[in-house]
Amino acid sequence: MFTVIFGREGCPYCVRAKDLAERLSNERDDFKFRYIDIIKEGVSKADLEKSAGKPCPTVPQIFVDQDHIGGFTEFEAYAKENLGLYQ
C-alpha cells in the first residue's frame, strides 16, 4: 500500500496526517508513504483537483494506491477501518 499526502508547511492537519502515516509506516510492513509539500513542489490546486476528480478546497489531500481518500479526517477513518489503527 502506497500513500501520497499533499500538504503544506504551517498546516496542522498536514502535520497530523504525516504523523499518522509515519506511525502506520513504523507499525506495518505493507504501508509506505510520501509527503509532498505543494508549495515547494509547485503543485497547484488545479493539479490536485484534476487528480482527485473533484474540488479540493483544503490540504492535506491524501491518496491511497492512487485512490483519493480526502483529508486528514477521512484518512484517519480509513486507517481505523482498513489498517487496524487504534486497536
PyMOL Python script that loads the backbone (N, CA, C, O; Angstrom):
from pymol import cmd

cmd.read_pdbstr("""\
ATOM      1  N   MET A   1       0.845  -1.165   0.000  1.00  0.00           N
ATOM      2  CA  MET A   1       0.000   0.000   0.000  1.00  0.00           C
ATOM      3  C   MET A   1       0.894   1.233   0.000  1.00  0.00           C
ATOM      4  O   MET A   1       1.793   1.369   0.830  1.00  0.00           O
ATOM      5  N   PHE A   2       0.631   2.127  -0.944  1.00  0.00           N
ATOM      6  CA  PHE A   2       1.427   3.349  -1.037  1.00  0.00           C
ATOM      7  C   PHE A   2       0.506   4.556  -0.926  1.00  0.00           C
ATOM      8  O   PHE A   2      -0.470   4.677  -1.666  1.00  0.00           O
ATOM      9  N   THR A   3       0.824   5.433  -0.007  1.00  0.00           N
ATOM     10  CA  THR A   3       0.017   6.614   0.267  1.00  0.00           C
ATOM     11  C   THR A   3       0.803   7.867  -0.079  1.00  0.00           C
ATOM     12  O   THR A   3       1.993   7.974   0.218  1.00  0.00           O
ATOM     13  N   VAL A   4       0.118   8.816  -0.712  1.00  0.00           N
ATOM     14  CA  VAL A   4       0.717  10.112  -1.023  1.00  0.00           C
ATOM     15  C   VAL A   4      -0.105  11.182  -0.315  1.00  0.00           C
ATOM     16  O   VAL A   4      -1.326  11.246  -0.455  1.00  0.00           O
ATOM     17  N   ILE A   5       0.589  12.014   0.442  1.00  0.00           N
ATOM     18  CA  ILE A   5      -0.043  13.111   1.176  1.00  0.00           C
ATOM     19  C   ILE A   5       0.440  14.418   0.571  1.00  0.00           C
ATOM     20  O   ILE A   5       1.637  14.705   0.562  1.00  0.00           O
ATOM     21  N   PHE A   6      -0.501  15.209   0.065  1.00  0.00           N
ATOM     22  CA  PHE A   6      -0.187  16.545  -0.438  1.00  0.00           C
ATOM     23  C   PHE A   6      -0.541  17.534   0.665  1.00  0.00           C
ATOM     24  O   PHE A   6      -1.694  17.608   1.090  1.00  0.00           O
ATOM     25  N   GLY A   7       0.443  18.290   1.125  1.00  0.00           N
ATOM     26  CA  GLY A   7       0.221  19.244   2.197  1.00  0.00           C
ATOM     27  C   GLY A   7       1.100  20.464   2.023  1.00  0.00           C
ATOM     28  O   GLY A   7       1.725  20.663   0.981  1.00  0.00           O
ATOM     29  N   ARG A   8       1.133  21.275   3.064  1.00  0.00           N
ATOM     30  CA  ARG A   8       1.978  22.470   3.031  1.00  0.00           C
ATOM     31  C   ARG A   8       2.447  22.791   4.439  1.00  0.00           C
ATOM     32  O   ARG A   8       1.849  22.370   5.430  1.00  0.00           O
ATOM     33  N   GLU A   9       3.528  23.545   4.499  1.00  0.00           N
ATOM     34  CA  GLU A   9       4.083  23.969   5.781  1.00  0.00           C
ATOM     35  C   GLU A   9       3.079  24.843   6.524  1.00  0.00           C
ATOM     36  O   GLU A   9       2.378  25.651   5.915  1.00  0.00           O
ATOM     37  N   GLY A  10       3.015  24.680   7.835  1.00  0.00           N
ATOM     38  CA  GLY A  10       2.138  25.511   8.650  1.00  0.00           C
ATOM     39  C   GLY A  10       0.708  25.013   8.742  1.00  0.00           C
ATOM     40  O   GLY A  10      -0.141  25.682   9.330  1.00  0.00           O
ATOM     41  N   CYS A  11       0.429  23.862   8.178  1.00  0.00           N
ATOM     42  CA  CYS A  11      -0.921  23.297   8.182  1.00  0.00           C
ATOM     43  C   CYS A  11      -1.004  22.214   9.258  1.00  0.00           C
ATOM     44  O   CYS A  11      -0.369  21.169   9.119  1.00  0.00           O
ATOM     45  N   PRO A  12      -1.774  22.439  10.330  1.00  0.00           N
ATOM     46  CA  PRO A  12      -1.813  21.458  11.414  1.00  0.00           C
ATOM     47  C   PRO A  12      -2.367  20.097  10.997  1.00  0.00           C
ATOM     48  O   PRO A  12      -1.907  19.067  11.490  1.00  0.00           O
ATOM     49  N   TYR A  13      -3.345  20.081  10.101  1.00  0.00           N
ATOM     50  CA  TYR A  13      -3.885  18.794   9.659  1.00  0.00           C
ATOM     51  C   TYR A  13      -2.899  18.052   8.763  1.00  0.00           C
ATOM     52  O   TYR A  13      -2.909  16.822   8.716  1.00  0.00           O
ATOM     53  N   CYS A  14      -2.058  18.780   8.060  1.00  0.00           N
ATOM     54  CA  CYS A  14      -0.999  18.149   7.264  1.00  0.00           C
ATOM     55  C   CYS A  14       0.008  17.470   8.186  1.00  0.00           C
ATOM     56  O   CYS A  14       0.465  16.359   7.914  1.00  0.00           O
ATOM     57  N   VAL A  15       0.347  18.143   9.272  1.00  0.00           N
ATOM     58  CA  VAL A  15       1.269  17.571  10.257  1.00  0.00           C
ATOM     59  C   VAL A  15       0.659  16.308  10.861  1.00  0.00           C
ATOM     60  O   VAL A  15       1.344  15.297  11.011  1.00  0.00           O
ATOM     61  N   ARG A  16      -0.616  16.364  11.203  1.00  0.00           N
ATOM     62  CA  ARG A  16      -1.288  15.198  11.786  1.00  0.00           C
ATOM     63  C   ARG A  16      -1.325  14.039  10.798  1.00  0.00           C
ATOM     64  O   ARG A  16      -1.114  12.889  11.183  1.00  0.00           O
ATOM     65  N   ALA A  17      -1.594  14.332   9.524  1.00  0.00           N
ATOM     66  CA  ALA A  17      -1.626  13.278   8.503  1.00  0.00           C
ATOM     67  C   ALA A  17      -0.251  12.647   8.334  1.00  0.00           C
ATOM     68  O   ALA A  17      -0.129  11.426   8.236  1.00  0.00           O
ATOM     69  N   LYS A  18       0.775  13.475   8.299  1.00  0.00           N
ATOM     70  CA  LYS A  18       2.141  12.959   8.158  1.00  0.00           C
ATOM     71  C   LYS A  18       2.529  12.125   9.379  1.00  0.00           C
ATOM     72  O   LYS A  18       3.136  11.063   9.234  1.00  0.00           O
ATOM     73  N   ASP A  19       2.185  12.593  10.573  1.00  0.00           N
ATOM     74  CA  ASP A  19       2.477  11.835  11.795  1.00  0.00           C
ATOM     75  C   ASP A  19       1.769  10.481  11.789  1.00  0.00           C
ATOM     76  O   ASP A  19       2.353   9.468  12.170  1.00  0.00           O
ATOM     77  N   LEU A  20       0.509  10.470  11.354  1.00  0.00           N
ATOM     78  CA  LEU A  20      -0.238   9.221  11.281  1.00  0.00           C
ATOM     79  C   LEU A  20       0.397   8.271  10.267  1.00  0.00           C
ATOM     80  O   LEU A  20       0.522   7.074  10.526  1.00  0.00           O
ATOM     81  N   ALA A  21       0.795   8.806   9.119  1.00  0.00           N
ATOM     82  CA  ALA A  21       1.446   7.978   8.099  1.00  0.00           C
ATOM     83  C   ALA A  21       2.769   7.413   8.614  1.00  0.00           C
ATOM     84  O   ALA A  21       3.097   6.259   8.343  1.00  0.00           O
ATOM     85  N   GLU A  22       3.521   8.214   9.349  1.00  0.00           N
ATOM     86  CA  GLU A  22       4.780   7.724   9.925  1.00  0.00           C
ATOM     87  C   GLU A  22       4.515   6.605  10.928  1.00  0.00           C
ATOM     88  O   GLU A  22       5.241   5.611  10.966  1.00  0.00           O
ATOM     89  N   ARG A  23       3.484   6.770  11.727  1.00  0.00           N
ATOM     90  CA  ARG A  23       3.118   5.724  12.692  1.00  0.00           C
ATOM     91  C   ARG A  23       2.748   4.432  11.967  1.00  0.00           C
ATOM     92  O   ARG A  23       3.226   3.355  12.323  1.00  0.00           O
ATOM     93  N   LEU A  24       1.896   4.545  10.950  1.00  0.00           N
ATOM     94  CA  LEU A  24       1.489   3.357  10.194  1.00  0.00           C
ATOM     95  C   LEU A  24       2.682   2.703   9.508  1.00  0.00           C
ATOM     96  O   LEU A  24       2.784   1.477   9.459  1.00  0.00           O
ATOM     97  N   SER A  25       3.570   3.518   8.986  1.00  0.00           N
ATOM     98  CA  SER A  25       4.765   3.003   8.316  1.00  0.00           C
ATOM     99  C   SER A  25       5.652   2.229   9.287  1.00  0.00           C
ATOM    100  O   SER A  25       6.246   1.217   8.914  1.00  0.00           O
ATOM    101  N   ASN A  26       5.744   2.696  10.519  1.00  0.00           N
ATOM    102  CA  ASN A  26       6.545   2.019  11.542  1.00  0.00           C
ATOM    103  C   ASN A  26       5.890   0.736  12.045  1.00  0.00           C
ATOM    104  O   ASN A  26       6.574  -0.213  12.428  1.00  0.00           O
ATOM    105  N   GLU A  27       4.547   0.717  12.038  1.00  0.00           N
ATOM    106  CA  GLU A  27       3.816  -0.430  12.578  1.00  0.00           C
ATOM    107  C   GLU A  27       3.543  -1.522  11.550  1.00  0.00           C
ATOM    108  O   GLU A  27       3.345  -2.682  11.910  1.00  0.00           O
ATOM    109  N   ARG A  28       3.532  -1.152  10.274  1.00  0.00           N
ATOM    110  CA  ARG A  28       3.126  -2.107   9.236  1.00  0.00           C
ATOM    111  C   ARG A  28       4.188  -2.205   8.151  1.00  0.00           C
ATOM    112  O   ARG A  28       4.714  -1.193   7.688  1.00  0.00           O
ATOM    113  N   ASP A  29       4.495  -3.422   7.756  1.00  0.00           N
ATOM    114  CA  ASP A  29       5.450  -3.631   6.667  1.00  0.00           C
ATOM    115  C   ASP A  29       4.849  -3.294   5.307  1.00  0.00           C
ATOM    116  O   ASP A  29       5.578  -3.009   4.357  1.00  0.00           O
ATOM    117  N   ASP A  30       3.514  -3.326   5.211  1.00  0.00           N
ATOM    118  CA  ASP A  30       2.850  -3.125   3.927  1.00  0.00           C
ATOM    119  C   ASP A  30       2.407  -1.680   3.695  1.00  0.00           C
ATOM    120  O   ASP A  30       1.666  -1.414   2.749  1.00  0.00           O
ATOM    121  N   PHE A  31       2.842  -0.746   4.534  1.00  0.00           N
ATOM    122  CA  PHE A  31       2.434   0.656   4.389  1.00  0.00           C
ATOM    123  C   PHE A  31       3.651   1.531   4.135  1.00  0.00           C
ATOM    124  O   PHE A  31       4.578   1.575   4.944  1.00  0.00           O
ATOM    125  N   LYS A  32       3.639   2.222   3.011  1.00  0.00           N
ATOM    126  CA  LYS A  32       4.682   3.194   2.660  1.00  0.00           C
ATOM    127  C   LYS A  32       3.977   4.490   2.275  1.00  0.00           C
ATOM    128  O   LYS A  32       2.833   4.476   1.820  1.00  0.00           O
ATOM    129  N   PHE A  33       4.675   5.613   2.463  1.00  0.00           N
ATOM    130  CA  PHE A  33       4.059   6.886   2.085  1.00  0.00           C
ATOM    131  C   PHE A  33       5.105   7.883   1.606  1.00  0.00           C
ATOM    132  O   PHE A  33       6.307   7.736   1.828  1.00  0.00           O
ATOM    133  N   ARG A  34       4.581   8.903   0.937  1.00  0.00           N
ATOM    134  CA  ARG A  34       5.395  10.044   0.515  1.00  0.00           C
ATOM    135  C   ARG A  34       4.613  11.310   0.855  1.00  0.00           C
ATOM    136  O   ARG A  34       3.420  11.415   0.572  1.00  0.00           O
ATOM    137  N   TYR A  35       5.301  12.259   1.461  1.00  0.00           N
ATOM    138  CA  TYR A  35       4.705  13.561   1.766  1.00  0.00           C
ATOM    139  C   TYR A  35       5.217  14.557   0.741  1.00  0.00           C
ATOM    140  O   TYR A  35       6.424  14.683   0.536  1.00  0.00           O
ATOM    141  N   ILE A  36       4.300  15.264   0.100  1.00  0.00           N
ATOM    142  CA  ILE A  36       4.671  16.259  -0.905  1.00  0.00           C
ATOM    143  C   ILE A  36       4.209  17.629  -0.427  1.00  0.00           C
ATOM    144  O   ILE A  36       3.014  17.854  -0.232  1.00  0.00           O
ATOM    145  N   ASP A  37       5.157  18.542  -0.240  1.00  0.00           N
ATOM    146  CA  ASP A  37       4.847  19.931   0.105  1.00  0.00           C
ATOM    147  C   ASP A  37       4.445  20.629  -1.191  1.00  0.00           C
ATOM    148  O   ASP A  37       5.271  20.814  -2.084  1.00  0.00           O
ATOM    149  N   ILE A  38       3.171  21.018  -1.291  1.00  0.00           N
ATOM    150  CA  ILE A  38       2.668  21.562  -2.554  1.00  0.00           C
ATOM    151  C   ILE A  38       3.326  22.886  -2.929  1.00  0.00           C
ATOM    152  O   ILE A  38       3.435  23.202  -4.113  1.00  0.00           O
ATOM    153  N   ILE A  39       3.762  23.658  -1.948  1.00  0.00           N
ATOM    154  CA  ILE A  39       4.428  24.929  -2.234  1.00  0.00           C
ATOM    155  C   ILE A  39       5.827  24.669  -2.793  1.00  0.00           C
ATOM    156  O   ILE A  39       6.193  25.209  -3.837  1.00  0.00           O
ATOM    157  N   LYS A  40       6.598  23.848  -2.101  1.00  0.00           N
ATOM    158  CA  LYS A  40       7.965  23.557  -2.539  1.00  0.00           C
ATOM    159  C   LYS A  40       8.008  22.821  -3.873  1.00  0.00           C
ATOM    160  O   LYS A  40       8.921  23.026  -4.673  1.00  0.00           O
ATOM    161  N   GLU A  41       7.007  21.956  -4.111  1.00  0.00           N
ATOM    162  CA  GLU A  41       6.982  21.150  -5.337  1.00  0.00           C
ATOM    163  C   GLU A  41       6.218  21.820  -6.475  1.00  0.00           C
ATOM    164  O   GLU A  41       6.204  21.308  -7.594  1.00  0.00           O
ATOM    165  N   GLY A  42       5.584  22.955  -6.203  1.00  0.00           N
ATOM    166  CA  GLY A  42       4.861  23.677  -7.246  1.00  0.00           C
ATOM    167  C   GLY A  42       3.583  22.992  -7.707  1.00  0.00           C
ATOM    168  O   GLY A  42       3.210  23.097  -8.876  1.00  0.00           O
ATOM    169  N   VAL A  43       2.911  22.294  -6.801  1.00  0.00           N
ATOM    170  CA  VAL A  43       1.653  21.618  -7.122  1.00  0.00           C
ATOM    171  C   VAL A  43       0.516  22.608  -6.879  1.00  0.00           C
ATOM    172  O   VAL A  43       0.390  23.163  -5.788  1.00  0.00           O
ATOM    173  N   SER A  44      -0.302  22.824  -7.893  1.00  0.00           N
ATOM    174  CA  SER A  44      -1.392  23.792  -7.773  1.00  0.00           C
ATOM    175  C   SER A  44      -2.683  23.123  -7.304  1.00  0.00           C
ATOM    176  O   SER A  44      -2.812  21.898  -7.319  1.00  0.00           O
ATOM    177  N   LYS A  45      -3.622  23.949  -6.894  1.00  0.00           N
ATOM    178  CA  LYS A  45      -4.950  23.465  -6.520  1.00  0.00           C
ATOM    179  C   LYS A  45      -5.593  22.759  -7.708  1.00  0.00           C
ATOM    180  O   LYS A  45      -6.247  21.729  -7.542  1.00  0.00           O
ATOM    181  N   ALA A  46      -5.410  23.307  -8.894  1.00  0.00           N
ATOM    182  CA  ALA A  46      -5.961  22.688 -10.106  1.00  0.00           C
ATOM    183  C   ALA A  46      -5.361  21.305 -10.340  1.00  0.00           C
ATOM    184  O   ALA A  46      -6.065  20.384 -10.755  1.00  0.00           O
ATOM    185  N   ASP A  47      -4.063  21.154 -10.075  1.00  0.00           N
ATOM    186  CA  ASP A  47      -3.415  19.840 -10.208  1.00  0.00           C
ATOM    187  C   ASP A  47      -4.056  18.825  -9.261  1.00  0.00           C
ATOM    188  O   ASP A  47      -4.353  17.698  -9.658  1.00  0.00           O
ATOM    189  N   LEU A  48      -4.266  19.227  -8.018  1.00  0.00           N
ATOM    190  CA  LEU A  48      -4.883  18.332  -7.036  1.00  0.00           C
ATOM    191  C   LEU A  48      -6.304  17.965  -7.441  1.00  0.00           C
ATOM    192  O   LEU A  48      -6.708  16.806  -7.344  1.00  0.00           O
ATOM    193  N   GLU A  49      -7.055  18.956  -7.892  1.00  0.00           N
ATOM    194  CA  GLU A  49      -8.440  18.712  -8.277  1.00  0.00           C
ATOM    195  C   GLU A  49      -8.524  17.796  -9.491  1.00  0.00           C
ATOM    196  O   GLU A  49      -9.441  16.980  -9.591  1.00  0.00           O
ATOM    197  N   LYS A  50      -7.583  17.924 -10.406  1.00  0.00           N
ATOM    198  CA  LYS A  50      -7.554  17.038 -11.568  1.00  0.00           C
ATOM    199  C   LYS A  50      -7.281  15.604 -11.124  1.00  0.00           C
ATOM    200  O   LYS A  50      -7.926  14.675 -11.610  1.00  0.00           O
ATOM    201  N   SER A  51      -6.342  15.415 -10.214  1.00  0.00           N
ATOM    202  CA  SER A  51      -6.016  14.073  -9.715  1.00  0.00           C
ATOM    203  C   SER A  51      -7.165  13.475  -8.910  1.00  0.00           C
ATOM    204  O   SER A  51      -7.454  12.283  -9.020  1.00  0.00           O
ATOM    205  N   ALA A  52      -7.815  14.301  -8.105  1.00  0.00           N
ATOM    206  CA  ALA A  52      -8.899  13.821  -7.243  1.00  0.00           C
ATOM    207  C   ALA A  52     -10.205  13.640  -8.005  1.00  0.00           C
ATOM    208  O   ALA A  52     -11.048  12.825  -7.628  1.00  0.00           O
ATOM    209  N   GLY A  53     -10.362  14.401  -9.072  1.00  0.00           N
ATOM    210  CA  GLY A  53     -11.604  14.341  -9.828  1.00  0.00           C
ATOM    211  C   GLY A  53     -12.737  15.107  -9.173  1.00  0.00           C
ATOM    212  O   GLY A  53     -13.906  14.901  -9.497  1.00  0.00           O
ATOM    213  N   LYS A  54     -12.385  15.996  -8.247  1.00  0.00           N
ATOM    214  CA  LYS A  54     -13.386  16.821  -7.572  1.00  0.00           C
ATOM    215  C   LYS A  54     -12.690  17.998  -6.907  1.00  0.00           C
ATOM    216  O   LYS A  54     -11.462  18.014  -6.813  1.00  0.00           O
ATOM    217  N   PRO A  55     -13.457  18.993  -6.441  1.00  0.00           N
ATOM    218  CA  PRO A  55     -12.838  20.146  -5.787  1.00  0.00           C
ATOM    219  C   PRO A  55     -12.043  19.743  -4.543  1.00  0.00           C
ATOM    220  O   PRO A  55     -12.443  18.854  -3.791  1.00  0.00           O
ATOM    221  N   CYS A  56     -10.923  20.409  -4.349  1.00  0.00           N
ATOM    222  CA  CYS A  56     -10.057  20.186  -3.185  1.00  0.00           C
ATOM    223  C   CYS A  56      -9.796  21.534  -2.524  1.00  0.00           C
ATOM    224  O   CYS A  56      -8.762  22.154  -2.770  1.00  0.00           O
ATOM    225  N   PRO A  57     -10.730  21.993  -1.683  1.00  0.00           N
ATOM    226  CA  PRO A  57     -10.587  23.330  -1.111  1.00  0.00           C
ATOM    227  C   PRO A  57      -9.514  23.453  -0.035  1.00  0.00           C
ATOM    228  O   PRO A  57      -9.079  24.560   0.280  1.00  0.00           O
ATOM    229  N   THR A  58      -9.084  22.328   0.528  1.00  0.00           N
ATOM    230  CA  THR A  58      -8.126  22.376   1.633  1.00  0.00           C
ATOM    231  C   THR A  58      -7.033  21.330   1.446  1.00  0.00           C
ATOM    232  O   THR A  58      -7.136  20.449   0.593  1.00  0.00           O
ATOM    233  N   VAL A  59      -5.997  21.442   2.251  1.00  0.00           N
ATOM    234  CA  VAL A  59      -4.993  20.396   2.370  1.00  0.00           C
ATOM    235  C   VAL A  59      -5.020  19.928   3.818  1.00  0.00           C
ATOM    236  O   VAL A  59      -5.424  20.682   4.703  1.00  0.00           O
ATOM    237  N   PRO A  60      -4.599  18.708   4.067  1.00  0.00           N
ATOM    238  CA  PRO A  60      -3.978  17.794   3.120  1.00  0.00           C
ATOM    239  C   PRO A  60      -5.003  17.133   2.202  1.00  0.00           C
ATOM    240  O   PRO A  60      -6.192  17.060   2.513  1.00  0.00           O
ATOM    241  N   GLN A  61      -4.510  16.660   1.072  1.00  0.00           N
ATOM    242  CA  GLN A  61      -5.272  15.783   0.192  1.00  0.00           C
ATOM    243  C   GLN A  61      -4.480  14.490   0.117  1.00  0.00           C
ATOM    244  O   GLN A  61      -3.280  14.498  -0.157  1.00  0.00           O
ATOM    245  N   ILE A  62      -5.157  13.387   0.361  1.00  0.00           N
ATOM    246  CA  ILE A  62      -4.471  12.111   0.559  1.00  0.00           C
ATOM    247  C   ILE A  62      -4.996  11.063  -0.410  1.00  0.00           C
ATOM    248  O   ILE A  62      -6.202  10.910  -0.606  1.00  0.00           O
ATOM    249  N   PHE A  63      -4.047  10.345  -1.011  1.00  0.00           N
ATOM    250  CA  PHE A  63      -4.353   9.281  -1.960  1.00  0.00           C
ATOM    251  C   PHE A  63      -3.734   7.988  -1.450  1.00  0.00           C
ATOM    252  O   PHE A  63      -2.569   7.968  -1.051  1.00  0.00           O
ATOM    253  N   VAL A  64      -4.506   6.916  -1.462  1.00  0.00           N
ATOM    254  CA  VAL A  64      -4.003   5.592  -1.099  1.00  0.00           C
ATOM    255  C   VAL A  64      -4.081   4.724  -2.345  1.00  0.00           C
ATOM    256  O   VAL A  64      -5.160   4.519  -2.902  1.00  0.00           O
ATOM    257  N   ASP A  65      -2.940   4.217  -2.777  1.00  0.00           N
ATOM    258  CA  ASP A  65      -2.865   3.429  -4.015  1.00  0.00           C
ATOM    259  C   ASP A  65      -3.590   4.140  -5.159  1.00  0.00           C
ATOM    260  O   ASP A  65      -4.348   3.521  -5.905  1.00  0.00           O
ATOM    261  N   GLN A  66      -3.352   5.423  -5.284  1.00  0.00           N
ATOM    262  CA  GLN A  66      -3.870   6.313  -6.319  1.00  0.00           C
ATOM    263  C   GLN A  66      -5.363   6.616  -6.196  1.00  0.00           C
ATOM    264  O   GLN A  66      -5.912   7.314  -7.047  1.00  0.00           O
ATOM    265  N   ASP A  67      -6.033   6.107  -5.155  1.00  0.00           N
ATOM    266  CA  ASP A  67      -7.435   6.440  -4.913  1.00  0.00           C
ATOM    267  C   ASP A  67      -7.498   7.614  -3.944  1.00  0.00           C
ATOM    268  O   ASP A  67      -6.852   7.603  -2.896  1.00  0.00           O
ATOM    269  N   HIS A  68      -8.285   8.629  -4.304  1.00  0.00           N
ATOM    270  CA  HIS A  68      -8.418   9.805  -3.448  1.00  0.00           C
ATOM    271  C   HIS A  68      -9.219   9.439  -2.207  1.00  0.00           C
ATOM    272  O   HIS A  68     -10.353   8.970  -2.306  1.00  0.00           O
ATOM    273  N   ILE A  69      -8.625   9.657  -1.041  1.00  0.00           N
ATOM    274  CA  ILE A  69      -9.278   9.360   0.232  1.00  0.00           C
ATOM    275  C   ILE A  69      -9.945  10.614   0.789  1.00  0.00           C
ATOM    276  O   ILE A  69     -11.049  10.539   1.329  1.00  0.00           O
ATOM    277  N   GLY A  70      -9.289  11.761   0.664  1.00  0.00           N
ATOM    278  CA  GLY A  70      -9.799  13.014   1.206  1.00  0.00           C
ATOM    279  C   GLY A  70      -8.740  13.672   2.063  1.00  0.00           C
ATOM    280  O   GLY A  70      -7.550  13.622   1.753  1.00  0.00           O
ATOM    281  N   GLY A  71      -9.186  14.291   3.148  1.00  0.00           N
ATOM    282  CA  GLY A  71      -8.278  14.979   4.051  1.00  0.00           C
ATOM    283  C   GLY A  71      -7.891  14.113   5.241  1.00  0.00           C
ATOM    284  O   GLY A  71      -8.032  12.890   5.206  1.00  0.00           O
ATOM    285  N   PHE A  72      -7.402  14.762   6.295  1.00  0.00           N
ATOM    286  CA  PHE A  72      -6.932  14.014   7.464  1.00  0.00           C
ATOM    287  C   PHE A  72      -8.035  13.178   8.101  1.00  0.00           C
ATOM    288  O   PHE A  72      -7.816  12.010   8.422  1.00  0.00           O
ATOM    289  N   THR A  73      -9.217  13.759   8.289  1.00  0.00           N
ATOM    290  CA  THR A  73     -10.306  13.048   8.959  1.00  0.00           C
ATOM    291  C   THR A  73     -10.667  11.770   8.214  1.00  0.00           C
ATOM    292  O   THR A  73     -10.869  10.723   8.829  1.00  0.00           O
ATOM    293  N   GLU A  74     -10.748  11.857   6.887  1.00  0.00           N
ATOM    294  CA  GLU A  74     -11.069  10.685   6.075  1.00  0.00           C
ATOM    295  C   GLU A  74      -9.933   9.658   6.105  1.00  0.00           C
ATOM    296  O   GLU A  74     -10.173   8.451   6.106  1.00  0.00           O
ATOM    297  N   PHE A  75      -8.697  10.155   6.129  1.00  0.00           N
ATOM    298  CA  PHE A  75      -7.537   9.266   6.192  1.00  0.00           C
ATOM    299  C   PHE A  75      -7.514   8.508   7.516  1.00  0.00           C
ATOM    300  O   PHE A  75      -7.252   7.306   7.545  1.00  0.00           O
ATOM    301  N   GLU A  76      -7.787   9.212   8.608  1.00  0.00           N
ATOM    302  CA  GLU A  76      -7.819   8.558   9.911  1.00  0.00           C
ATOM    303  C   GLU A  76      -8.923   7.499   9.950  1.00  0.00           C
ATOM    304  O   GLU A  76      -8.706   6.397  10.455  1.00  0.00           O
ATOM    305  N   ALA A  77     -10.102   7.825   9.422  1.00  0.00           N
ATOM    306  CA  ALA A  77     -11.205   6.859   9.384  1.00  0.00           C
ATOM    307  C   ALA A  77     -10.840   5.653   8.517  1.00  0.00           C
ATOM    308  O   ALA A  77     -11.148   4.515   8.871  1.00  0.00           O
ATOM    309  N   TYR A  78     -10.189   5.904   7.391  1.00  0.00           N
ATOM    310  CA  TYR A  78      -9.741   4.821   6.511  1.00  0.00           C
ATOM    311  C   TYR A  78      -8.755   3.915   7.252  1.00  0.00           C
ATOM    312  O   TYR A  78      -8.845   2.691   7.165  1.00  0.00           O
ATOM    313  N   ALA A  79      -7.831   4.514   7.969  1.00  0.00           N
ATOM    314  CA  ALA A  79      -6.828   3.737   8.703  1.00  0.00           C
ATOM    315  C   ALA A  79      -7.475   2.912   9.813  1.00  0.00           C
ATOM    316  O   ALA A  79      -7.059   1.779  10.059  1.00  0.00           O
ATOM    317  N   LYS A  80      -8.479   3.459  10.481  1.00  0.00           N
ATOM    318  CA  LYS A  80      -9.191   2.705  11.515  1.00  0.00           C
ATOM    319  C   LYS A  80      -9.902   1.500  10.908  1.00  0.00           C
ATOM    320  O   LYS A  80      -9.837   0.393  11.442  1.00  0.00           O
ATOM    321  N   GLU A  81     -10.573   1.725   9.799  1.00  0.00           N
ATOM    322  CA  GLU A  81     -11.388   0.680   9.178  1.00  0.00           C
ATOM    323  C   GLU A  81     -10.554  -0.378   8.462  1.00  0.00           C
ATOM    324  O   GLU A  81     -10.886  -1.563   8.509  1.00  0.00           O
ATOM    325  N   ASN A  82      -9.481   0.036   7.803  1.00  0.00           N
ATOM    326  CA  ASN A  82      -8.745  -0.868   6.925  1.00  0.00           C
ATOM    327  C   ASN A  82      -7.368  -1.288   7.419  1.00  0.00           C
ATOM    328  O   ASN A  82      -6.824  -2.288   6.952  1.00  0.00           O
ATOM    329  N   LEU A  83      -6.799  -0.538   8.357  1.00  0.00           N
ATOM    330  CA  LEU A  83      -5.421  -0.800   8.762  1.00  0.00           C
ATOM    331  C   LEU A  83      -5.264  -1.105  10.249  1.00  0.00           C
ATOM    332  O   LEU A  83      -4.142  -1.222  10.742  1.00  0.00           O
ATOM    333  N   GLY A  84      -6.361  -1.231  10.952  1.00  0.00           N
ATOM    334  CA  GLY A  84      -6.300  -1.592  12.363  1.00  0.00           C
ATOM    335  C   GLY A  84      -5.791  -0.500  13.284  1.00  0.00           C
ATOM    336  O   GLY A  84      -5.266  -0.791  14.359  1.00  0.00           O
ATOM    337  N   LEU A  85      -5.939   0.752  12.878  1.00  0.00           N
ATOM    338  CA  LEU A  85      -5.483   1.860  13.713  1.00  0.00           C
ATOM    339  C   LEU A  85      -6.263   1.894  15.025  1.00  0.00           C
ATOM    340  O   LEU A  85      -7.480   1.711  15.038  1.00  0.00           O
ATOM    341  N   TYR A  86      -5.550   2.129  16.126  1.00  0.00           N
ATOM    342  CA  TYR A  86      -6.104   2.264  17.483  1.00  0.00           C
ATOM    343  C   TYR A  86      -6.694   0.965  18.031  1.00  0.00           C
ATOM    344  O   TYR A  86      -7.507   1.001  18.955  1.00  0.00           O
ATOM    345  N   GLN A  87      -6.298  -0.166  17.482  1.00  0.00           N
ATOM    346  CA  GLN A  87      -6.827  -1.438  18.007  1.00  0.00           C
ATOM    347  C   GLN A  87      -5.814  -2.109  18.884  1.00  0.00           C
ATOM    348  O   GLN A  87      -6.075  -3.187  19.416  1.00  0.00           O
TER     349      GLN A  87
END
""", "prot")
cmd.dss("prot")
cmd.show_as("cartoon", "prot")
cmd.util.cbc("prot")
cmd.orient("prot")
